[in-house]
Amino acid sequence: MKRVGRWLLVAAIVAGSFHQALAQPPAKSEGQRTAASAPAKILLTSHRGDATILTVSDPDSDSAAVTFRIELDDAIESCLREPPPDDIKPAEVARCAKQVMDLNAGKQTKRRAMCSKNTVYTEFGNFSLVGTGEPESSGEGKKMIRTDWKDHRNEQIVGNSTASRTDAMLSTFQVLCPSAYKAKFDGYFVY
């Protein structure tokens, strides 16, 4: 039954959003990004989910940049985040995905980084990684480490939370400054 529901979901989404797929060219690898050097997605927020990376240029530099946009698969994933799996209604997911695609209409967003300063420039502000907490254990065998970021608008240290968008800052830092990210956080769950 679940398989039939998923096929209905796909059919409804394709039928309801076909014009979006035609209006927006597919994401393609441009610039210096390769499949091994950067993830194909970047986090918007933990509630909105990911967006598809279009280009990454000059990673690990002071002029690193990434452009991305919400693709149909990102919209579907975002719309599937809220309802419990047994409550997924294909028509509602299709309506939601169409609304997300209509709202974003191929809009590209750019984030930048100055890797030598551990600074990311995002659509929601500019932040520098200014410290980390002591490594800790999650109790499940994972090593965890907390990060502290300085908000350059008000010079305040933002608390580590979803509301502060720490997860999006970390995702941006990982995409644009992969060497620095690995040197600081390899083997840790970072938050």
N, C-alpha and C positions, 0 to 999 in steps of 0.2 A: 504494500500500500504506500509506504514511504517513497519508493522508487517512482510510482505513478505520480505521486504528488510533486516530486521534484521535476519530472518531465513536464507536467502541467505548468509548473512555475517557470521553467525555461521557455516554454511556448508562449506563455502570457507576457513574459518580459520581452522576448524577441518581437512579438507582435506589437506590444505597446511602445517599444522604444526603437523600432527599426529606423525611424527618421533620424534619431540621434546618432546611430551608428553610421549613417550615410553622411550626415552633416559634419562629422568630426573625424579627421584622418586618424588611423590607429597610431598608438605610441610606437616609436621606433628608437633604436639605439643610435645616438649621435654623440658627437664629442668624443671624449676619451674613456668613456665608461665601457667596461666589458662585464660579462655575466659574473666573472670571478671577482671583480674589484668592488662591486657595489650591489646592494639589493635592488630588485626591480620595483620596490615599493618604498614609500616614505610615510611615516605616521602623521596624520593631520592632528587628531586628538584620540584619546582612548575611546571616546564615545562615538566619534565620526568614522574612525577606522583609517584606512590607508588611501593613498593616491598613487597613481602610476608615474614612475620617473620617466621623463622624456629625454633629458640630457643631464650629464654630470661633466663639468669642466674643471680642470686644474685641481683635482683632489689633493689633499695634504699640502696645500699652499695657502698663501694669504689672500688669494683671489678665487678660492673654491666656490663653485656655484652649482645649483641643481634647479632644473625646471620640472614641474610636474602638473598633472591635472587629474581630475576624477574621471575615470573611465567607467563603462557600464558594469564591469565586474566589481569595481570598487563600490559603486552605488548599491549593487545587489548585496554585497557583503555587509555594508552599513545597514541596510534595511533588514537584514536577517539577524542583527545583533540583539534586538529587543525581545521579540516574542520567544517563549519557551519552544523547543523543537516540535512538541506535539500541537502547538497552537499556530504554527505557520500556515498562513492562508496565501496561496499563490497570487490571487488577485490583489491582495493588499500589498504584497512585496512588489509586484509589478507596478502598482500605482505609486508606491513610495519611490522605487527606482526611477520611474519616469519623472517624478517630481524633482528628484535630486539631479538628474541629467538636465532637465529643463532649467533648473536654477543655476547650474554651473555652465551650461552651454559652451563647452570647449575652453573655458577660462583656464589659462595657464598661470601658475604661481611660481615665484622664484625665491629661493632662500640662498644665502651666501654664508661664508665662514672665513675667518682669519685664524687659521689653524695654529700659528705660532703664539697667538694670544688666547687660544681656547674660547673663541668668541663666535657665536652664531647670530645671523641677522635674519629674522623671520617676519612674516606678515603680522605677527602679534607682538613684536618688540625685539630688542637686541639684548643678548644675555652672554655673560662670560662664566665659564666654569671656574669657581674660585676655591673649591675644596671638596673633600670627601669625608665621610664619617669613617669610623673604624669598621673594618670588615666584620661581618656577623654571620651567624648560621641561621638558616631558615627553619631548622628542625627537621627538614626533609632531605638533608645532605647537600643543599645548595649553599654556596657562599654568596652573600649579598653585600652590596656596598651602596650607601646613600650619597647623593651628590648635592652640592650647594651651588646655586647660580645667582649671579648679581644682575639685577635688572637695571640697565643703563638709563632708563627714563627717570627713575627716582633714586638710584644708587642703593636700593634695598636688596637684601638677600631674600630671594623668594623661597618660600617653604616648599618642600618636596611634596607635591600633590598633583592630582589630576587637574584641579582648578588652576594651578600655576603652569600647567602644560609641560612639566618636567619631562614627561615621556616623549613629547614632540621635539624638545630641545635635544634630548639624547639621540633620537632617531636622526635628526639633522646632523649632529656632530659625528655620528657613526658613518653616515653616507659621505659627508664632505671631508672628514679628517680621519679616515680609517686607521692610519698608522698610530696616531695619537690615541684614538679610542682603544685600539688593541693594547698599546703599551700601558695604559692606565687601568683598563678593565678586563683584560683577558682572563677568562675563567670565573668571572663574577656575574651574578644577576644584578644589573645596575638599575637603581631607581632614584 
